[in-house]
Amino acid sequence: MTTVPEMFGSMVFDSRVMKARLSGEVYHSLKRTIQNGTRLDLSVANAVADAMKDWAVENGATHFTHWFQPLTGITAEKHDSFITPAPDGRVLMEFSGKELIRGEPDASSFPSGGLRATFEARGYTAWDPTSYAFIKGKTLCIPTAFCSYGGEALDKKTPLLRSMEALNCQALRVLKLFGNDEVRRVTPSVGPEQEYFLIDKALYEQRKDLIYTGRTLFGAKPPKGQELDDHYFGSIKPRVAAFMEELNTELWKLGILAKTEHNEVAPAQHELAPIYTTTNLATDQNQLTMEIMQRVAAKHDMVCLLHEKPFAGVNGSGKHNNWSLSTDTGVNLLSPGDTPHENAQFLLFLAAVIQAVDDYQGLLRASVATAGNDHRLGANEAPPAVISMFLGDELTAVLDAIETDSAYAGVEKKKMKLGVDVLPRFLRDTTDRNRTSPFAFTGNKFEFRMLGSSNSIACANIMLNAAVAQSLKLYADELERAEDFNAALHELIKRAIQAHKRIIFNGNGYDDAWIREATEERGLLNLRTTPDAIPELLKAKNVEMLTAHKVYTEAELRSRYEIMLENYCKTVCIEAQTMSDMARKQILPAVARYAADVARDAAGKKALDAGLSCAYETKLVKKLTAVIESIDARTDALDSVIAKLRTISDVTEEANFIRDELLSRMTELRAAADEAEILTEERCWPFPTYGDLLFSVK
């Protein structure tokens, strides 16, 4: 039986494979390219391509693809076989360096946000040697960047790599001031926790809303939901355990560090958490994880739902982005050590993150803005739309002491006493965790908790990397000119704390009083919906910062604005049209038939005995008739708004109209339909209910 260490990375062309299959000269040349960003020589590319092909064929691959992440939010691939005709009529298996480093997919049907005309089809994929190639099925997948004929980034990978380079550049400047000349690279690392739902495939296929939109558009609350908290960390059901076992196997083969798995709060909800790794690798691996989750679920006759809010009334799904900074010498720059008040380097990097989150809170909010996430943010399982930072008691006390030039008294570490002698005593952490904070410090990293479960983590990390790079740039510019480094450093940290402490909040993020305080007293942004958040991309301050660090061009930023709003509009329009279709073709006919059945039953009773009471049937028919008329009227109203929406051509106006007019009509129709479900006999309801779906997997 293959062990996990033997299995791990077996389908990845990683450093172990390269070292074994490449000559020493080629291997070290490639490593220099990966580590230092030096240009890759074509002769090296040819040698790598040949070795990569041989390895892939030995492992059953027949095709290769340039695997990239266009602005659709999912991955894309075009497969080509390795075969090349031989003179004698047979075929050879060949793969060249040119095929490795560059591809040319048709770019005409991918979103571009106006970066090019639709008829301009040429686009290029370029090999990203910092992300390992891997085998999926019988195809060698080569991670690549994707750009237009004019060189504009048409993907999420390219700006992410740019943001990582910007952060590295500015962090090295700061570290040099502390005498850390041996550091050659600073890398952001990420561990994205992934939440998801599993439901029975046969039930899924009976619901148009799940098929078309990924979430339920109708559904009355079942008698039992998550009230008892009995699903959270509960015993994993056999079908789910079998799914998780196969999922782990598939992820481990691809070198994905799947570590933790458990039941989440809502029925049918679960979570997978990896060990964190370099941000671009983590981004690639999370995209693969979502794809493999859905594929493995299908093999077990289940469907994996990655929508942020597939069921109303129970927790939705997020993706917690654990972010940190580390050097190539093995130092975590966000680790405070045992005496954080004496760790000036840590305090400066902490100040940089605080300033970045405060200065660019709008960009961070925009980076997680989607139609799906709008249903989740601010609910009881997710942070509010207002961004704040949780630092905990110890760091807050350290910063207070710096701000007021007072002595740091320290926070006592206490032993946990559990009242049973046989149980071990251990030191309690100096602060608790805050699960309501959008951006929380968790010991040696920050947890950005606002991402939706279906989001690519690239967007949030692009903005976070760039914003922190900007803070570090400002600090390096000032400190490099300082005559007295230590005095200037203390003054800079103190000033940063004073200027940006409004973003720090260690209390209950769900409290309405906090939202009022945040917006009215502290002046923090409360961008509740996607149409509110996306315009932050084009704010002058944000454009200036992102273009200065060469993360985006102004044209690329405008394209993201157009694409994100267009995606929002299309998503909600599909939902609205699906609601209308289900109401007219399924719900109204089913409820009308049931009402007619009840009326016939009442008439039959009267025919048998005129003295029999039909009060129940009469009352029920009246209720059903009223709710039928309400559903019909609200469907008409929804259709009218949809028709008006089709006349709007400007994407900004369309998004605002959806927010202000369409969503309320959808809510009204749902309320009437859910009332009808409660009144209608179970066997007559046209599709599976919440109770069926949430408790379908045993």
C-alpha positions, 0 to 999 in steps of 0.5 A: 500500500502506498504511504502518504509520503510516497503519494504526496506530490507524485503528480507534480513536476517539483524540485525533487523530480527536476533535480533527478531528471535535469542536468546540474547546470539546467537545474540550477539555471531554472532555480535561479529563474524561480528564485531571482526572476532571471530570464530563462534561456531557450536551451534551458527551456528545451531541456526542461520541456523534454524532461517534463514530457518524459515524466508526464508520459511515464505517468500516463499523460497523453496531452499538455495544456497551458493552465491559466486563470482568466477573469471568469474566476475559474480556470481555463485549459486547451489540450494538445497531444504530445504526438508529432508525425514521423516520416514512416507514418508513425508518431513521436511524442514531442514537446519543445521549449517553445511549447512550454514557455508560450501558448496562444489560446483564442482570447476572444470569448474571455472577459476583457472589460474593454481591453480589446475588441471582441473580434481581436482574438489573439492572446498569449499564455506564458509559463510561470516557472514559480508554480510547478506543473502537474498531471490532472487525469491524462493531461500535463498542466502547465501553470501560466499567465494570460495576456492580450496581444497588446500585453495587458493582463487578462488574468488573475495570476499576472497582477498577483505576481506583480503584487508579490514582487512589489511587496518583496522590493519594499520589504527588502528596503526596510529589512536592509535598514535593520541590517538584514543584508543576507535576506534576498527575498520576502514572500507573502504566504497564504493558507486559505480555509475552504468551506463548502456544502455537500448534498445528494446529487439526485435531489440537486438535479430536481432543483433548477435554482441549484443547477442554474445559480448554485444556490436555492432561490426558494425554501421555507425554513425546516423545523431543525437547522443549526440551532443545536450546534450539533453538526459543528465538529460532530462525527463525520457521516460515512458518505462524507468521510469517504468523500474526504478520504478520496479528496485528500488522496487526490489533493496530496498527489498534486502536492496540496497540503490538505491538513484539517477537515471537519463538519462546519456549523450548518447541516451539510456544511464542511471545511478543509484547511491546508498548511499555508504556502507561497501565495501564488502556489496557494492560489493555484492550489485553491483553484484546484481544490475547488475543482477536485472537490466538485469532481470527487463529490460527483463520484460519490453521488453528491454535489459540492456547493461552493456558493457563499449562501446556498441556503437562507437561514443557516450559515453560508460559506467563506474562505479565510485567507491566512496571510503572513510574510517570510524571508528566504532565511526562514524568518516570519516577519509577523511573528512577535516573539516572546517580547513584542514590545522590544521587537522593533522590526516586527512592530514596524511591519505590524504598523505597515499592515495596520496602515495598509488596511486603514488606507486601502479598506475600500480596495480590500472590500472591493476584492471580495465583492460578489453577488454571492458574498453580498448574501453572507457579509454581515450575517451571523457567520461572517464579518460585517461589511465594515473592515476592522482589525483585531489585534488582541490584548497584548499587541493592543497594550504594546501599541498603546504604550508606544502611542502614549510614550509610557512603560509597557506593563505586559500581559500576564500569561496564566496557567489554565486550571481545568479542575481535574488533576489528571488533565495537564496544565498549560499556559493560556494565550495572552489573548482570545480569538475574535471570530467576528473580525474581518481582519484578525491577528492570530499569533504570527499571521493575519486572517482576512475572513471576508472572502467568499467560498467561491472566490479566487483568493488572488484578488484579495491577496493582490490588494493586500500585497500592494497596500502593504507594499505602499506602507513599507515604501513610505516607511523606507522613504522616510527612514532612509533619509533619517539621521538617527534611525532609532529615533526616527523609527520610534516616531514613525511607529508612534505616528502610524499608530495614532493616525490609523488606530481607528481601524483597530477594534477588538470587540463584537463586530456583530453589534449594531452599536459597532457599525454606528461607531465605525461609520459615524465616529471613526469614519470607516467605510460601510460598503454593503453591496457589490455596486457600493464596493466596486467603484473603489477600484477607480478612486484616484488614490487607489489607482495611483497606488496600484499603478505606481507599484505596477500591479495594474495599469489604469486600463487594466483597473478599469477593465476589472471594474467593468468585468466585476460589475458585469458579472454581478449583473449577469449573476443576479439577472440569471437568478431573477429569471430562474425565480420567475421560471420556477414560480410560473412553471412549478410553484403556481401549478403545484399550489393551484392543483393542491388548492383544487384537491382540497376544494374537491375534498370539501365538496365531497364531504358536503355531498356525503353529509351536508352537516359535516364541517368543512371549516379547515378545508375552507380556511385552507383554500382561502389561504392558498388562493390568497398566496397563489394570487400573491405569487402571481402578482409578485412574479408579474412585478419581477418580470416587469423589473427584469424587462426594464433592466434589459433597456439599461446599457450602462453597467454601472446604472444596471448594477445600481438598478439591480441593487435598488429595484430588482433585489427587493422584488426577488425577496418579495416573491420568495417570501410568498413562495415560501409561505405557499410551501408551508401551506402545501402538502409535502407530496404536492410540492414540486421540488425537494425542500430544505429539510430534504437537502440539508439532511440528505447525506447520511 
